[in-house]
Every structure is written in structure tokens, then in C-alpha cells.
């Protein structure tokens, strides 16, 4: 069973449309939208500040979502994919964003809609990623604009994760 725990009397808020892997951990002040999926070994830790996750977003295997005590909450929009082993910490991510495998997004970073953070990228504290941009590297820098063809990845990926979750709901 997943670890879903209150912290200081505040419990995570999930609804019946969400799916949580049996070894995921969700604690504290975390609010999920509809059809969110939290995958194997993912940690969503709203113990020191709040976390909001929009509809159809997915937190993939080994990813960590956290925030900073009394300073930064984490806000994740709709149709956001946080890929395997990514770290999202005290930042804002608008709708239709892909955070690549192993990427790190630090406190007070702001990722505008329709953007891609490449695998392994490190988005440093306070960085603002403009809408429709691909950022890569360490520290992450603008690489190029998201092409219209690549933009379909946001909806496709988020909806695929809803489909994958159904496989576990109805084995």
C-alpha cells in the first residue's frame, strides 16, 4: 500500500480518479486534480509547505516533488509530466510541460506553459523558462523553441499515463 500520511493534521487530498503506485509516498498538504498518477517510488512531500498538482498530471517513477519551509510552495499545472527520477522543488510549472528524466527544477523557478526541460537539465533557482521553450544543460539554458510537432507530446504523454494506470486498476 502507498504511504499516504497527514502532517500536522493536514492530509493529502486525492480523489477516486487518481492512481497511486503501491510504493509511492505522499505526505502532508498536497492537493491533486483529477486523473493524476503517482508512480513507483515517487515521493510527493508537502510537509513543510503546500503542493498543488493539476488535472491529468503524472509524477513518474522515482521522482521527488517537495518545497521549502515557509518560503516556496510547489505548483504544478494540468497535463504536466514529471519524468523518472526528476526533482521538482519549490517552483511553479504551468500547464502542458514536460520535465525530462533526471532533471532538477529548483526553488522559485517558473516554467511557463508548453515548455520542455530536457533530461538531466538543472533549472537553477529563480530561472524563468518562457512559454514554448526547450531548456537543456547545467545550468539549463534556452536551446530552441518547441516545434508544433513536438508540442503534441504534452497531451499524449499525460493521457498515456492515465491509460497505463488503468492497467493496474483493472489487471
VMD Tcl script that builds the backbone (N, CA, C; Angstrom):
set m [mol new atoms 513]
animate dup $m
set s [atomselect $m all]
$s set {name element resname resid chain x y z} {
  {N N UNK 1 A 0.838 -1.196 0.000}
  {CA C UNK 1 A 0.000 0.000 0.000}
  {C C UNK 1 A 0.877 1.252 0.000}
  {N N UNK 2 A 0.452 2.286 -0.715}
  {CA C UNK 2 A 1.226 3.525 -0.691}
  {C C UNK 2 A 1.238 4.138 0.703}
  {N N UNK 3 A 2.262 4.922 0.983}
  {CA C UNK 3 A 2.344 5.666 2.229}
  {C C UNK 3 A 1.662 7.010 1.977}
  {N N UNK 4 A 0.519 7.217 2.598}
  {CA C UNK 4 A -0.223 8.468 2.490}
  {C C UNK 4 A -0.490 8.923 3.917}
  {N N UNK 5 A 0.221 9.986 4.327}
  {CA C UNK 5 A 0.208 10.393 5.732}
  {C C UNK 5 A -0.121 11.868 5.908}
  {N N UNK 6 A -0.844 12.187 6.996}
  {CA C UNK 6 A -1.021 13.594 7.348}
  {C C UNK 6 A 0.248 14.132 8.013}
  {N N UNK 7 A 0.429 15.446 7.941}
  {CA C UNK 7 A 1.492 16.128 8.663}
  {C C UNK 7 A 0.838 17.323 9.353}
  {N N UNK 8 A 1.017 17.403 10.666}
  {CA C UNK 8 A 0.422 18.474 11.464}
  {C C UNK 8 A -1.075 18.594 11.209}
  {N N UNK 9 A -1.721 17.449 11.069}
  {CA C UNK 9 A -3.169 17.408 10.895}
  {C C UNK 9 A -3.662 17.684 9.486}
  {N N UNK 10 A -2.762 17.864 8.522}
  {CA C UNK 10 A -3.169 18.127 7.133}
  {C C UNK 10 A -2.869 16.886 6.298}
  {N N UNK 11 A -3.930 16.338 5.689}
  {CA C UNK 11 A -3.797 15.119 4.892}
  {C C UNK 11 A -3.788 15.428 3.402}
  {N N UNK 12 A -3.088 14.611 2.622}
  {CA C UNK 12 A -3.150 14.755 1.166}
  {C C UNK 12 A -4.591 14.608 0.670}
  {N N UNK 13 A -4.926 15.347 -0.388}
  {CA C UNK 13 A -6.262 15.293 -0.971}
  {C C UNK 13 A -6.191 14.694 -2.365}
  {N N UNK 14 A -6.652 13.448 -2.452}
  {CA C UNK 14 A -6.742 12.740 -3.724}
  {C C UNK 14 A -8.201 12.376 -3.941}
  {N N UNK 15 A -8.578 12.140 -5.174}
  {CA C UNK 15 A -9.934 11.659 -5.428}
  {C C UNK 15 A -9.873 10.313 -6.136}
  {N N UNK 16 A -11.039 9.731 -6.363}
  {CA C UNK 16 A -11.105 8.372 -6.899}
  {C C UNK 16 A -10.585 8.257 -8.324}
  {N N UNK 17 A -10.388 9.373 -9.032}
  {CA C UNK 17 A -9.857 9.295 -10.394}
  {C C UNK 17 A -8.334 9.197 -10.426}
  {N N UNK 18 A -7.684 9.451 -9.296}
  {CA C UNK 18 A -6.224 9.383 -9.226}
  {C C UNK 18 A -5.770 7.945 -9.007}
  {N N UNK 19 A -4.549 7.648 -9.440}
  {CA C UNK 19 A -3.951 6.344 -9.168}
  {C C UNK 19 A -2.588 6.564 -8.523}
  {N N UNK 20 A -2.338 5.796 -7.457}
  {CA C UNK 20 A -1.079 5.897 -6.721}
  {C C UNK 20 A -0.451 4.503 -6.662}
  {N N UNK 21 A 0.801 4.392 -7.084}
  {CA C UNK 21 A 1.509 3.109 -7.041}
  {C C UNK 21 A 1.639 2.627 -5.605}
  {N N UNK 22 A 1.719 1.302 -5.426}
  {CA C UNK 22 A 1.750 0.747 -4.076}
  {C C UNK 22 A 2.945 1.168 -3.229}
  {N N UNK 23 A 4.033 1.627 -3.831}
  {CA C UNK 23 A 5.189 2.033 -3.026}
  {C C UNK 23 A 5.501 3.528 -3.157}
  {N N UNK 24 A 4.533 4.304 -3.605}
  {CA C UNK 24 A 4.699 5.766 -3.647}
  {C C UNK 24 A 4.457 6.333 -2.254}
  {N N UNK 25 A 4.986 7.540 -2.018}
  {CA C UNK 25 A 4.806 8.215 -0.733}
  {C C UNK 25 A 4.239 9.604 -0.987}
  {N N UNK 26 A 3.139 9.908 -0.292}
  {CA C UNK 26 A 2.505 11.225 -0.385}
  {C C UNK 26 A 2.197 11.666 1.034}
  {N N UNK 27 A 2.721 12.828 1.430}
  {CA C UNK 27 A 2.501 13.285 2.808}
  {C C UNK 27 A 2.140 14.763 2.841}
  {N N UNK 28 A 1.290 15.110 3.805}
  {CA C UNK 28 A 1.023 16.497 4.144}
  {C C UNK 28 A 0.094 17.225 3.209}
  {N N UNK 29 A 0.371 18.503 3.022}
  {CA C UNK 29 A -0.504 19.434 2.320}
  {C C UNK 29 A -0.301 19.316 0.813}
  {N N UNK 30 A -0.915 18.286 0.237}
  {CA C UNK 30 A -0.814 18.010 -1.190}
  {C C UNK 30 A -2.230 17.887 -1.741}
  {N N UNK 31 A -2.524 18.641 -2.797}
  {CA C UNK 31 A -3.842 18.598 -3.438}
  {C C UNK 31 A -3.664 18.172 -4.889}
  {N N UNK 32 A -4.351 17.099 -5.245}
  {CA C UNK 32 A -4.297 16.574 -6.607}
  {C C UNK 32 A -5.575 16.909 -7.351}
  {N N UNK 33 A -5.448 17.213 -8.631}
  {CA C UNK 33 A -6.603 17.357 -9.502}
  {C C UNK 33 A -7.109 15.988 -9.924}
  {N N UNK 34 A -7.934 15.966 -10.939}
  {CA C UNK 34 A -8.500 14.717 -11.447}
  {C C UNK 34 A -7.511 13.983 -12.342}
  {N N UNK 35 A -7.572 12.666 -12.294}
  {CA C UNK 35 A -6.822 11.779 -13.186}
  {C C UNK 35 A -5.307 11.931 -13.067}
  {N N UNK 36 A -4.825 12.269 -11.890}
  {CA C UNK 36 A -3.378 12.316 -11.660}
  {C C UNK 36 A -2.867 10.913 -11.379}
  {N N UNK 37 A -1.606 10.663 -11.735}
  {CA C UNK 37 A -0.988 9.381 -11.430}
  {C C UNK 37 A 0.360 9.623 -10.769}
  {N N UNK 38 A 0.622 8.823 -9.720}
  {CA C UNK 38 A 1.860 8.913 -8.954}
  {C C UNK 38 A 2.477 7.518 -9.005}
  {N N UNK 39 A 3.665 7.417 -9.566}
  {CA C UNK 39 A 4.224 6.128 -9.942}
  {C C UNK 39 A 5.192 5.560 -8.911}
  {N N UNK 40 A 5.741 4.415 -9.220}
  {CA C UNK 40 A 6.548 3.625 -8.299}
  {C C UNK 40 A 7.727 4.426 -7.743}
  {N N UNK 41 A 7.852 4.388 -6.424}
  {CA C UNK 41 A 8.923 5.055 -5.675}
  {C C UNK 41 A 8.913 6.580 -5.782}
  {N N UNK 42 A 7.843 7.150 -6.289}
  {CA C UNK 42 A 7.730 8.616 -6.319}
  {C C UNK 42 A 7.434 9.118 -4.913}
  {N N UNK 43 A 7.936 10.329 -4.606}
  {CA C UNK 43 A 7.689 10.961 -3.309}
  {C C UNK 43 A 7.135 12.356 -3.565}
  {N N UNK 44 A 5.980 12.636 -2.974}
  {CA C UNK 44 A 5.360 13.955 -3.049}
  {C C UNK 44 A 5.194 14.401 -1.600}
  {N N UNK 45 A 6.057 15.332 -1.179}
  {CA C UNK 45 A 6.210 15.641 0.240}
  {C C UNK 45 A 5.798 17.076 0.554}
  {N N UNK 46 A 4.544 17.224 0.972}
  {CA C UNK 46 A 4.019 18.523 1.364}
  {C C UNK 46 A 4.073 18.707 2.867}
  {N N UNK 47 A 5.225 18.442 3.447}
  {CA C UNK 47 A 5.358 18.526 4.905}
  {C C UNK 47 A 5.741 19.910 5.391}
  {N N UNK 48 A 6.493 20.670 4.599}
  {CA C UNK 48 A 6.973 21.971 5.057}
  {C C UNK 48 A 6.316 23.145 4.328}
  {N N UNK 49 A 5.542 22.847 3.299}
  {CA C UNK 49 A 4.784 23.842 2.553}
  {C C UNK 49 A 3.802 23.076 1.676}
  {N N UNK 50 A 2.982 23.769 0.907}
  {CA C UNK 50 A 1.938 23.100 0.139}
  {C C UNK 50 A 2.390 22.748 -1.275}
  {N N UNK 51 A 1.709 21.742 -1.822}
  {CA C UNK 51 A 1.930 21.293 -3.191}
  {C C UNK 51 A 0.565 21.152 -3.843}
  {N N UNK 52 A 0.420 21.725 -5.053}
  {CA C UNK 52 A -0.802 21.591 -5.842}
  {C C UNK 52 A -0.437 20.969 -7.177}
  {N N UNK 53 A -1.212 19.962 -7.587}
  {CA C UNK 53 A -0.938 19.264 -8.842}
  {C C UNK 53 A -2.232 19.228 -9.649}
  {N N UNK 54 A -2.187 19.744 -10.882}
  {CA C UNK 54 A -3.370 19.876 -11.714}
  {C C UNK 54 A -3.803 18.591 -12.387}
  {N N UNK 55 A -4.983 18.653 -12.989}
  {CA C UNK 55 A -5.606 17.514 -13.669}
  {C C UNK 55 A -4.661 16.884 -14.692}
  {N N UNK 56 A -4.716 15.559 -14.760}
  {CA C UNK 56 A -4.013 14.758 -15.765}
  {C C UNK 56 A -2.490 14.835 -15.672}
  {N N UNK 57 A -1.974 15.290 -14.553}
  {CA C UNK 57 A -0.521 15.334 -14.404}
  {C C UNK 57 A -0.013 14.027 -13.819}
  {N N UNK 58 A 1.247 13.712 -14.114}
  {CA C UNK 58 A 1.825 12.455 -13.637}
  {C C UNK 58 A 3.196 12.705 -13.037}
  {N N UNK 59 A 3.436 12.003 -11.931}
  {CA C UNK 59 A 4.717 12.031 -11.229}
  {C C UNK 59 A 5.286 10.626 -11.407}
  {N N UNK 60 A 6.288 10.488 -12.253}
  {CA C UNK 60 A 6.756 9.169 -12.662}
  {C C UNK 60 A 7.749 8.572 -11.671}
  {N N UNK 61 A 8.163 7.367 -11.961}
  {CA C UNK 61 A 8.971 6.529 -11.084}
  {C C UNK 61 A 10.185 7.266 -10.520}
  {N N UNK 62 A 10.310 7.245 -9.197}
  {CA C UNK 62 A 11.479 7.789 -8.524}
  {C C UNK 62 A 11.542 9.305 -8.463}
  {N N UNK 63 A 10.546 9.996 -8.991}
  {CA C UNK 63 A 10.564 11.460 -8.958}
  {C C UNK 63 A 10.274 11.958 -7.543}
  {N N UNK 64 A 10.791 13.144 -7.229}
  {CA C UNK 64 A 10.565 13.776 -5.925}
  {C C UNK 64 A 9.991 15.166 -6.166}
  {N N UNK 65 A 8.882 15.446 -5.486}
  {CA C UNK 65 A 8.276 16.774 -5.500}
  {C C UNK 65 A 8.262 17.258 -4.061}
  {N N UNK 66 A 8.887 18.407 -3.808}
  {CA C UNK 66 A 8.992 18.942 -2.453}
  {C C UNK 66 A 8.915 20.460 -2.524}
  {N N UNK 67 A 9.122 21.133 -1.405}
  {CA C UNK 67 A 9.026 22.582 -1.300}
  {C C UNK 67 A 9.950 23.038 -0.171}
  {N N UNK 68 A 9.968 24.346 0.113}
  {CA C UNK 68 A 10.865 24.860 1.137}
  {C C UNK 68 A 10.064 25.473 2.279}
  {N N UNK 69 A 10.458 25.157 3.475}
  {CA C UNK 69 A 9.771 25.608 4.687}
  {C C UNK 69 A 9.609 27.122 4.703}
  {N N UNK 70 A 8.379 27.558 4.820}
  {CA C UNK 70 A 7.987 28.959 4.955}
  {C C UNK 70 A 8.462 29.854 3.809}
  {N N UNK 71 A 8.894 29.276 2.691}
  {CA C UNK 71 A 9.382 30.098 1.583}
  {C C UNK 71 A 8.705 29.770 0.263}
  {N N UNK 72 A 8.815 28.529 -0.193}
  {CA C UNK 72 A 8.332 28.205 -1.531}
  {C C UNK 72 A 7.423 26.993 -1.517}
  {N N UNK 73 A 6.217 27.187 -2.050}
  {CA C UNK 73 A 5.357 26.041 -2.296}
  {C C UNK 73 A 5.616 25.553 -3.713}
  {N N UNK 74 A 5.039 24.429 -4.070}
  {CA C UNK 74 A 5.189 23.895 -5.419}
  {C C UNK 74 A 3.819 23.851 -6.075}
  {N N UNK 75 A 3.749 24.420 -7.272}
  {CA C UNK 75 A 2.505 24.422 -8.044}
  {C C UNK 75 A 2.805 23.781 -9.392}
  {N N UNK 76 A 2.048 22.740 -9.702}
  {CA C UNK 76 A 2.203 22.014 -10.962}
  {C C UNK 76 A 0.859 22.074 -11.673}
  {N N UNK 77 A 0.859 22.512 -12.925}
  {CA C UNK 77 A -0.374 22.693 -13.682}
  {C C UNK 77 A -0.963 21.403 -14.213}
  {N N UNK 78 A -1.830 21.554 -15.204}
  {CA C UNK 78 A -2.527 20.434 -15.845}
  {C C UNK 78 A -1.673 19.870 -16.980}
  {N N UNK 79 A -1.817 18.572 -17.193}
  {CA C UNK 79 A -1.111 17.871 -18.280}
  {C C UNK 79 A 0.405 18.080 -18.189}
  {N N UNK 80 A 0.919 17.969 -16.969}
  {CA C UNK 80 A 2.362 18.062 -16.732}
  {C C UNK 80 A 2.888 16.658 -16.472}
  {N N UNK 81 A 4.000 16.330 -17.104}
  {CA C UNK 81 A 4.670 15.055 -16.860}
  {C C UNK 81 A 6.006 15.334 -16.192}
  {N N UNK 82 A 6.166 14.778 -15.001}
  {CA C UNK 82 A 7.423 14.838 -14.261}
  {C C UNK 82 A 8.052 13.462 -14.454}
  {N N UNK 83 A 9.069 13.372 -15.291}
  {CA C UNK 83 A 9.608 12.076 -15.707}
  {C C UNK 83 A 10.432 11.404 -14.607}
  {N N UNK 84 A 10.849 10.197 -14.891}
  {CA C UNK 84 A 11.579 9.334 -13.961}
  {C C UNK 84 A 12.754 10.065 -13.319}
  {N N UNK 85 A 12.833 9.955 -11.995}
  {CA C UNK 85 A 13.956 10.475 -11.197}
  {C C UNK 85 A 14.166 11.985 -11.284}
  {N N UNK 86 A 13.169 12.719 -11.732}
  {CA C UNK 86 A 13.278 14.179 -11.723}
  {C C UNK 86 A 13.045 14.692 -10.300}
  {N N UNK 87 A 13.559 15.897 -10.032}
  {CA C UNK 87 A 13.326 16.576 -8.755}
  {C C UNK 87 A 12.697 17.923 -9.071}
  {N N UNK 88 A 11.543 18.164 -8.468}
  {CA C UNK 88 A 10.827 19.432 -8.629}
  {C C UNK 88 A 10.692 20.005 -7.232}
  {N N UNK 89 A 11.280 21.200 -7.004}
  {CA C UNK 89 A 11.402 21.712 -5.635}
  {C C UNK 89 A 11.034 23.183 -5.541}
  {N N UNK 90 A 9.916 23.475 -4.891}
  {CA C UNK 90 A 9.555 24.851 -4.575}
  {C C UNK 90 A 9.447 25.765 -5.776}
  {N N UNK 91 A 8.797 25.298 -6.824}
  {CA C UNK 91 A 8.735 26.057 -8.070}
  {C C UNK 91 A 7.315 26.052 -8.614}
  {N N UNK 92 A 7.114 26.761 -9.713}
  {CA C UNK 92 A 5.830 26.772 -10.405}
  {C C UNK 92 A 6.030 26.231 -11.808}
  {N N UNK 93 A 5.159 25.304 -12.184}
  {CA C UNK 93 A 5.170 24.725 -13.519}
  {C C UNK 93 A 3.762 24.904 -14.075}
  {N N UNK 94 A 3.640 25.671 -15.150}
  {CA C UNK 94 A 2.330 25.893 -15.757}
  {C C UNK 94 A 1.863 24.639 -16.501}
  {N N UNK 95 A 0.730 24.744 -17.205}
  {CA C UNK 95 A 0.120 23.632 -17.934}
  {C C UNK 95 A 0.977 23.187 -19.117}
  {N N UNK 96 A 0.793 21.917 -19.491}
  {CA C UNK 96 A 1.403 21.365 -20.701}
  {C C UNK 96 A 2.924 21.526 -20.714}
  {N N UNK 97 A 3.549 20.902 -19.736}
  {CA C UNK 97 A 5.005 20.958 -19.599}
  {C C UNK 97 A 5.531 19.537 -19.415}
  {N N UNK 98 A 6.699 19.275 -19.952}
  {CA C UNK 98 A 7.397 18.012 -19.734}
  {C C UNK 98 A 8.708 18.310 -19.025}
  {N N UNK 99 A 8.890 17.702 -17.851}
  {CA C UNK 99 A 10.149 17.771 -17.116}
  {C C UNK 99 A 10.839 16.434 -17.379}
  {N N UNK 100 A 11.960 16.449 -18.056}
  {CA C UNK 100 A 12.625 15.235 -18.518}
  {C C UNK 100 A 13.234 14.400 -17.405}
  {N N UNK 101 A 13.615 13.192 -17.769}
  {CA C UNK 101 A 14.194 12.244 -16.821}
  {C C UNK 101 A 15.439 12.824 -16.158}
  {N N UNK 102 A 15.479 12.735 -14.842}
  {CA C UNK 102 A 16.639 13.173 -14.089}
  {C C UNK 102 A 16.831 14.679 -14.028}
  {N N UNK 103 A 15.900 15.452 -14.549}
  {CA C UNK 103 A 16.018 16.914 -14.497}
  {C C UNK 103 A 15.768 17.404 -13.073}
  {N N UNK 104 A 16.288 18.582 -12.769}
  {CA C UNK 104 A 16.088 19.217 -11.465}
  {C C UNK 104 A 15.571 20.625 -11.714}
  {N N UNK 105 A 14.463 20.961 -11.053}
  {CA C UNK 105 A 13.903 22.305 -11.124}
  {C C UNK 105 A 13.885 22.849 -9.701}
  {N N UNK 106 A 14.657 23.935 -9.476}
  {CA C UNK 106 A 14.907 24.441 -8.126}
  {C C UNK 106 A 13.924 25.535 -7.699}
  {N N UNK 107 A 14.074 25.952 -6.439}
  {CA C UNK 107 A 13.199 26.937 -5.811}
  {C C UNK 107 A 13.048 28.203 -6.653}
  {N N UNK 108 A 11.816 28.685 -6.653}
  {CA C UNK 108 A 11.445 29.927 -7.333}
  {C C UNK 108 A 11.679 29.918 -8.833}
  {N N UNK 109 A 11.956 28.758 -9.420}
  {CA C UNK 109 A 11.962 28.669 -10.879}
  {C C UNK 109 A 10.508 28.733 -11.333}
  {N N UNK 110 A 10.308 29.225 -12.544}
  {CA C UNK 110 A 8.964 29.350 -13.096}
  {C C UNK 110 A 9.018 28.840 -14.526}
  {N N UNK 111 A 8.301 27.734 -14.773}
  {CA C UNK 111 A 8.293 27.106 -16.090}
  {C C UNK 111 A 6.953 27.429 -16.747}
  {N N UNK 112 A 6.979 28.250 -17.786}
  {CA C UNK 112 A 5.748 28.642 -18.458}
  {C C UNK 112 A 5.219 27.506 -19.334}
  {N N UNK 113 A 3.946 27.612 -19.722}
  {CA C UNK 113 A 3.237 26.558 -20.446}
  {C C UNK 113 A 3.920 26.193 -21.761}
  {N N UNK 114 A 3.722 24.931 -22.131}
  {CA C UNK 114 A 4.213 24.448 -23.410}
  {C C UNK 114 A 5.710 24.294 -23.513}
  {N N UNK 115 A 6.387 24.155 -22.384}
  {CA C UNK 115 A 7.843 24.064 -22.372}
  {C C UNK 115 A 8.314 22.648 -22.069}
  {N N UNK 116 A 9.559 22.393 -22.442}
  {CA C UNK 116 A 10.204 21.111 -22.166}
  {C C UNK 116 A 11.517 21.396 -21.453}
  {N N UNK 117 A 11.721 20.712 -20.323}
  {CA C UNK 117 A 13.004 20.730 -19.631}
  {C C UNK 117 A 13.665 19.398 -19.981}
  {N N UNK 118 A 14.780 19.454 -20.673}
  {CA C UNK 118 A 15.424 18.255 -21.194}
  {C C UNK 118 A 15.899 17.333 -20.069}
  {N N UNK 119 A 16.047 16.063 -20.400}
  {CA C UNK 119 A 16.567 15.085 -19.455}
  {C C UNK 119 A 17.908 15.567 -18.913}
  {N N UNK 120 A 18.076 15.472 -17.597}
  {CA C UNK 120 A 19.328 15.831 -16.953}
  {C C UNK 120 A 19.570 17.314 -16.766}
  {N N UNK 121 A 18.676 18.155 -17.242}
  {CA C UNK 121 A 18.858 19.603 -17.111}
  {C C UNK 121 A 18.720 20.030 -15.650}
  {N N UNK 122 A 19.422 21.098 -15.291}
  {CA C UNK 122 A 19.287 21.672 -13.953}
  {C C UNK 122 A 18.843 23.123 -14.114}
  {N N UNK 123 A 17.569 23.347 -13.769}
  {CA C UNK 123 A 16.994 24.683 -13.826}
  {C C UNK 123 A 17.269 25.323 -12.468}
  {N N UNK 124 A 18.163 26.297 -12.460}
  {CA C UNK 124 A 18.615 26.882 -11.199}
  {C C UNK 124 A 17.565 27.809 -10.590}
  {N N UNK 125 A 17.784 28.102 -9.337}
  {CA C UNK 125 A 16.881 28.928 -8.541}
  {C C UNK 125 A 16.561 30.236 -9.258}
  {N N UNK 126 A 15.257 30.546 -9.321}
  {CA C UNK 126 A 14.799 31.815 -9.870}
  {C C UNK 126 A 14.758 31.915 -11.382}
  {N N UNK 127 A 15.097 30.850 -12.096}
  {CA C UNK 127 A 15.078 30.877 -13.562}
  {C C UNK 127 A 13.639 30.913 -14.056}
  {N N UNK 128 A 13.383 31.717 -15.077}
  {CA C UNK 128 A 12.071 31.735 -15.728}
  {C C UNK 128 A 12.235 31.187 -17.139}
  {N N UNK 129 A 11.499 30.115 -17.422}
  {CA C UNK 129 A 11.518 29.487 -18.740}
  {C C UNK 129 A 10.296 29.998 -19.498}
  {N N UNK 130 A 10.533 30.684 -20.593}
  {CA C UNK 130 A 9.452 31.269 -21.388}
  {C C UNK 130 A 8.626 30.186 -22.075}
  {N N UNK 131 A 7.365 30.475 -22.270}
  {CA C UNK 131 A 6.418 29.561 -22.895}
  {C C UNK 131 A 6.955 29.040 -24.230}
  {N N UNK 132 A 6.795 27.725 -24.430}
  {CA C UNK 132 A 7.183 27.117 -25.693}
  {C C UNK 132 A 8.670 26.924 -25.890}
  {N N UNK 133 A 9.433 26.926 -24.798}
  {CA C UNK 133 A 10.891 26.798 -24.892}
  {C C UNK 133 A 11.360 25.404 -24.491}
  {N N UNK 134 A 12.480 25.010 -25.048}
  {CA C UNK 134 A 13.197 23.827 -24.577}
  {C C UNK 134 A 14.460 24.340 -23.898}
  {N N UNK 135 A 14.652 23.916 -22.647}
  {CA C UNK 135 A 15.854 24.260 -21.885}
  {C C UNK 135 A 16.632 22.987 -21.623}
  {N N UNK 136 A 17.958 23.064 -21.716}
  {CA C UNK 136 A 18.813 21.896 -21.507}
  {C C UNK 136 A 20.119 22.342 -20.871}
  {N N UNK 137 A 20.820 21.401 -20.239}
  {CA C UNK 137 A 22.154 21.647 -19.713}
  {C C UNK 137 A 22.191 21.947 -18.238}
  {N N UNK 138 A 23.415 22.230 -17.758}
  {CA C UNK 138 A 23.665 22.546 -16.356}
  {C C UNK 138 A 24.637 23.718 -16.287}
  {N N UNK 139 A 24.146 24.897 -15.950}
  {CA C UNK 139 A 22.743 25.215 -15.669}
  {C C UNK 139 A 21.928 25.211 -16.965}
  {N N UNK 140 A 20.634 24.953 -16.839}
  {CA C UNK 140 A 19.769 24.886 -18.017}
  {C C UNK 140 A 19.687 26.248 -18.693}
  {N N UNK 141 A 19.799 26.217 -20.011}
  {CA C UNK 141 A 19.727 27.416 -20.849}
  {C C UNK 141 A 18.776 27.132 -22.011}
  {N N UNK 142 A 18.297 28.208 -22.613}
  {CA C UNK 142 A 17.423 28.083 -23.782}
  {C C UNK 142 A 18.158 27.324 -24.881}
  {N N UNK 143 A 17.510 26.294 -25.418}
  {CA C UNK 143 A 18.078 25.516 -26.519}
  {C C UNK 143 A 17.393 25.891 -27.828}
  {N N UNK 144 A 16.058 25.806 -27.840}
  {CA C UNK 144 A 15.279 26.165 -29.021}
  {C C UNK 144 A 13.806 26.203 -28.636}
  {N N UNK 145 A 12.986 26.626 -29.574}
  {CA C UNK 145 A 11.544 26.642 -29.353}
  {C C UNK 145 A 10.981 25.241 -29.583}
  {N N UNK 146 A 9.881 24.945 -28.884}
  {CA C UNK 146 A 9.179 23.681 -29.087}
  {C C UNK 146 A 8.468 23.766 -30.434}
  {N N UNK 147 A 8.719 22.810 -31.299}
  {CA C UNK 147 A 8.073 22.796 -32.616}
  {C C UNK 147 A 6.605 22.395 -32.467}
  {N N UNK 148 A 5.779 22.764 -33.430}
  {CA C UNK 148 A 4.375 22.330 -33.372}
  {C C UNK 148 A 4.244 20.809 -33.296}
  {N N UNK 149 A 5.150 20.102 -33.979}
  {CA C UNK 149 A 5.103 18.633 -33.949}
  {C C UNK 149 A 5.447 18.097 -32.554}
  {N N UNK 150 A 6.424 18.708 -31.909}
  {CA C UNK 150 A 6.824 18.263 -30.574}
  {C C UNK 150 A 5.799 18.639 -29.514}
  {N N UNK 151 A 5.015 19.680 -29.758}
  {CA C UNK 151 A 4.057 20.155 -28.765}
  {C C UNK 151 A 2.981 19.120 -28.436}
  {N N UNK 152 A 2.734 18.192 -29.344}
  {CA C UNK 152 A 1.716 17.170 -29.071}
  {C C UNK 152 A 2.143 16.217 -27.948}
  {N N UNK 153 A 3.404 16.243 -27.552}
  {CA C UNK 153 A 3.908 15.350 -26.510}
  {C C UNK 153 A 3.219 15.588 -25.171}
  {N N UNK 154 A 2.803 16.812 -24.882}
  {CA C UNK 154 A 2.232 17.125 -23.572}
  {C C UNK 154 A 0.937 16.350 -23.329}
  {N N UNK 155 A -0.021 16.500 -24.220}
  {CA C UNK 155 A -1.304 15.815 -24.069}
  {C C UNK 155 A -1.137 14.299 -24.226}
  {N N UNK 156 A -0.348 13.888 -25.218}
  {CA C UNK 156 A -0.162 12.448 -25.462}
  {C C UNK 156 A 0.428 11.763 -24.240}
  {N N UNK 157 A 1.488 12.342 -23.672}
  {CA C UNK 157 A 2.137 11.709 -22.521}
  {C C UNK 157 A 1.213 11.665 -21.322}
  {N N UNK 158 A 0.549 12.771 -21.020}
  {CA C UNK 158 A -0.319 12.774 -19.839}
  {C C UNK 158 A -1.474 11.793 -20.004}
  {N N UNK 159 A -2.033 11.709 -21.182}
  {CA C UNK 159 A -3.147 10.774 -21.393}
  {C C UNK 159 A -2.650 9.330 -21.411}
  {N N UNK 160 A -1.435 9.093 -21.911}
  {CA C UNK 160 A -0.882 7.739 -21.853}
  {C C UNK 160 A -0.749 7.273 -20.406}
  {N N UNK 161 A -0.307 8.164 -19.506}
  {CA C UNK 161 A -0.148 7.758 -18.115}
  {C C UNK 161 A -1.483 7.463 -17.445}
  {N N UNK 162 A -2.540 8.127 -17.855}
  {CA C UNK 162 A -3.881 7.777 -17.360}
  {C C UNK 162 A -4.228 6.366 -17.844}
  {N N UNK 163 A -3.917 6.079 -19.115}
  {CA C UNK 163 A -4.177 4.752 -19.675}
  {C C UNK 163 A -3.364 3.683 -18.952}
  {N N UNK 164 A -2.072 3.947 -18.711}
  {CA C UNK 164 A -1.232 2.967 -18.034}
  {C C UNK 164 A -1.775 2.659 -16.638}
  {N N UNK 165 A -2.252 3.683 -15.960}
  {CA C UNK 165 A -2.804 3.479 -14.615}
  {C C UNK 165 A -3.998 2.547 -14.640}
  {N N UNK 166 A -4.791 2.609 -15.710}
  {CA C UNK 166 A -5.953 1.719 -15.843}
  {C C UNK 166 A -5.524 0.255 -15.863}
  {N N UNK 167 A -4.350 -0.037 -16.398}
  {CA C UNK 167 A -3.854 -1.403 -16.436}
  {C C UNK 167 A -3.687 -1.949 -15.032}
  {N N UNK 168 A -3.320 -1.078 -14.078}
  {CA C UNK 168 A -3.131 -1.505 -12.695}
  {C C UNK 168 A -4.430 -1.504 -11.914}
  {N N UNK 169 A -5.369 -0.648 -12.300}
  {CA C UNK 169 A -6.675 -0.615 -11.631}
  {C C UNK 169 A -7.486 -1.847 -11.990}
  {N N UNK 170 A -7.346 -2.291 -13.238}
  {CA C UNK 170 A -8.128 -3.424 -13.741}
  {C C UNK 170 A -7.191 -4.463 -14.360}
  {N N UNK 171 A -6.447 -5.205 -13.492}
  {CA C UNK 171 A -5.430 -6.128 -14.030}
  {C C UNK 171 A -5.990 -7.271 -14.854}
}
mol reanalyze $m
mol bondsrecalc $m
mol representation Tube
mol addrep $m
